[in-house]
Amino acid sequence: MLVSTAMTDALGKYLDLVSDEMKLTAGNVANIDTPGYRSLGIDFDAEFQQALAAGSGVLEAMAPFGEQGNGSIGSAKLKPKVKEVDGLTERPDGNNVSLDREGMQMADAQLKFKIGAAFLKRELAGISEAIHVDGK
Amino acid sequence: MNLFGVMNISASALQAERARAEVVASNMANAETTRTAEGGPYKRQQVVFETADAEAEQSFASQLMGGANGGPVKIGVNGSRQSFLHRNLMMGNDLDDSAQGVAVAAVVNDNGAPQKRYDPSHPDAGPDGYVEYPDINPLTEMVDLMGAQRSYGLNASAVQAEKSMIGTAIDLGRSTS
C-alpha cells in the first residue's frame, strides 16, 4: 500500500524543479560581478512535462531497494537540462546577468514554491484525514 | 535537491562582496599613505571574482562524508546501505557543475603611477621636493562600494527568499502531524 498519490508525486517533482530553478537563480545573482559569466536557466515547462511523463518515481525506486543499482528515490529523478539564457544584453566584461530577470525569477520561484507547498499540504491533510477516519 | 545548498551559493556571494567592500575601505583609509612595508606609497587594490563550487567544501553532506582521514565515513556494516545513504545525502548533486557560487580569485595591485604633490617639508619627499601619494580617486572607490553594497543586498534578499521556501517546506510537515 502506498500513502502517496499521483498528486503528491507530481507536486514533489514540481517542488524539486522549482528548487533547481532557485539554485540557478542564486548562482546567477552570486556571479553578478564575475567577468565572463553567462546566465544559466532551465525551460521550466518542458522539464516539468518530461518529469511527469517519466512516471511515478516511487514505485521504480522501491523495487530495487537494497540492491547496488539505483536504489534511492533521489536517483529516480530526472536531471533538468541547464542552458544559457538567450536574449540578454552582454556587458563589456562578458557578463550577461540581468538584475531584472533574476529578481523576477526569484519572486517567481518563491510563489511557485508556495503554491506547490499549499497544494501538497491539502493533499496530505486529505490523506491524514483518511487515516484517522475511524475516529481514533 | 537541497535548498540549503542554494543558501551556500548566496553565502559565497555575501562573503565575496564583503571582501570587495573591505578592499574599498582599505583603499579609502590609505589614500594618504606614503609608507608601506614594500616601500613607496600604498598601491590601490582591486578584487577579481571567479565562479567557484560553493558546495565543495562547505556542505554538510561533504563534511559528514569527508571523515577524519579524508575517506567516506562508514555508516552501518553493509556496503550497499552505506552507498544508499551516501546517495541520499548527496541528492543535491545534479546541478553542482552548472550552478556555482562566487569566490575572490585574487586581490591585485593597481600599478598606476603615483600622484606627486610638492611638499619639501614632508619626511618622505624626494630630492626634488615631491611626495608620492597613492593615486586614489574617492569617486571610483565610492562607486565600487555602492556596487558591493547593492550586490550584498541583492544576495541577502536571495537568502530571505530561500529562508521563506525552507520555512514553507517545514510548515508542510507541521500541519499533517
Chai-1 contact restraints between the chains, C-beta under 6 A:
chainA,res_idxA,chainB,res_idxB,connection_type,confidence,min_distance_angstrom,max_distance_angstrom,comment,restraint_id
A,D16,B,M1,contact,1.0,0.0,6.0,A-B,restraint_1
A,S19,B,M1,contact,1.0,0.0,6.0,A-B,restraint_2
A,S19,B,L3,contact,1.0,0.0,6.0,A-B,restraint_3
A,D20,B,M1,contact,1.0,0.0,6.0,A-B,restraint_4
A,D20,B,L95,contact,1.0,0.0,6.0,A-B,restraint_5
A,M22,B,V6,contact,1.0,0.0,6.0,A-B,restraint_6
A,K23,B,V6,contact,1.0,0.0,6.0,A-B,restraint_7
A,K23,B,L95,contact,1.0,0.0,6.0,A-B,restraint_8
A,K23,B,A99,contact,1.0,0.0,6.0,A-B,restraint_9
A,L24,B,A99,contact,1.0,0.0,6.0,A-B,restraint_10
A,A26,B,V6,contact,1.0,0.0,6.0,A-B,restraint_11
A,A26,B,I9,contact,1.0,0.0,6.0,A-B,restraint_12
A,A26,B,S10,contact,1.0,0.0,6.0,A-B,restraint_13
A,A26,B,A158,contact,1.0,0.0,6.0,A-B,restraint_14
A,G27,B,I9,contact,1.0,0.0,6.0,A-B,restraint_15
A,G27,B,A99,contact,1.0,0.0,6.0,A-B,restraint_16
A,G27,B,Q100,contact,1.0,0.0,6.0,A-B,restraint_17
A,V29,B,L154,contact,1.0,0.0,6.0,A-B,restraint_18
A,V29,B,N155,contact,1.0,0.0,6.0,A-B,restraint_19
A,V29,B,A158,contact,1.0,0.0,6.0,A-B,restraint_20
A,A30,B,I9,contact,1.0,0.0,6.0,A-B,restraint_21
A,A30,B,S12,contact,1.0,0.0,6.0,A-B,restraint_22
A,A30,B,A13,contact,1.0,0.0,6.0,A-B,restraint_23
A,A30,B,G101,contact,1.0,0.0,6.0,A-B,restraint_24
A,A30,B,V102,contact,1.0,0.0,6.0,A-B,restraint_25
A,N31,B,T51,contact,1.0,0.0,6.0,A-B,restraint_26
A,N31,B,V102,contact,1.0,0.0,6.0,A-B,restraint_27
A,I32,B,S151,contact,1.0,0.0,6.0,A-B,restraint_28
A,D33,B,F49,contact,1.0,0.0,6.0,A-B,restraint_29
A,T34,B,F49,contact,1.0,0.0,6.0,A-B,restraint_30
A,T34,B,T51,contact,1.0,0.0,6.0,A-B,restraint_31
A,T34,B,V102,contact,1.0,0.0,6.0,A-B,restraint_32
A,L40,B,S98,contact,1.0,0.0,6.0,A-B,restraint_33
A,Q68,B,S80,contact,1.0,0.0,6.0,A-B,restraint_34
A,G71,B,F84,contact,1.0,0.0,6.0,A-B,restraint_35
A,S72,B,F84,contact,1.0,0.0,6.0,A-B,restraint_36
A,S72,B,R87,contact,1.0,0.0,6.0,A-B,restraint_37
A,S72,B,N88,contact,1.0,0.0,6.0,A-B,restraint_38
A,G74,B,N88,contact,1.0,0.0,6.0,A-B,restraint_39
A,G74,B,M91,contact,1.0,0.0,6.0,A-B,restraint_40
A,K79,B,D94,contact,1.0,0.0,6.0,A-B,restraint_41
A,V82,B,S98,contact,1.0,0.0,6.0,A-B,restraint_42
A,M106,B,A161,contact,1.0,0.0,6.0,A-B,restraint_43
A,Q110,B,A161,contact,1.0,0.0,6.0,A-B,restraint_44
A,F113,B,M165,contact,1.0,0.0,6.0,A-B,restraint_45
A,K114,B,T168,contact,1.0,0.0,6.0,A-B,restraint_46
A,A117,B,T168,contact,1.0,0.0,6.0,A-B,restraint_47
A,A117,B,L172,contact,1.0,0.0,6.0,A-B,restraint_48
A,L120,B,L172,contact,1.0,0.0,6.0,A-B,restraint_49
A,K121,B,L172,contact,1.0,0.0,6.0,A-B,restraint_50
A,K121,B,S175,contact,1.0,0.0,6.0,A-B,restraint_51
A,L124,B,T176,contact,1.0,0.0,6.0,A-B,restraint_52
A,S128,B,T176,contact,1.0,0.0,6.0,A-B,restraint_53
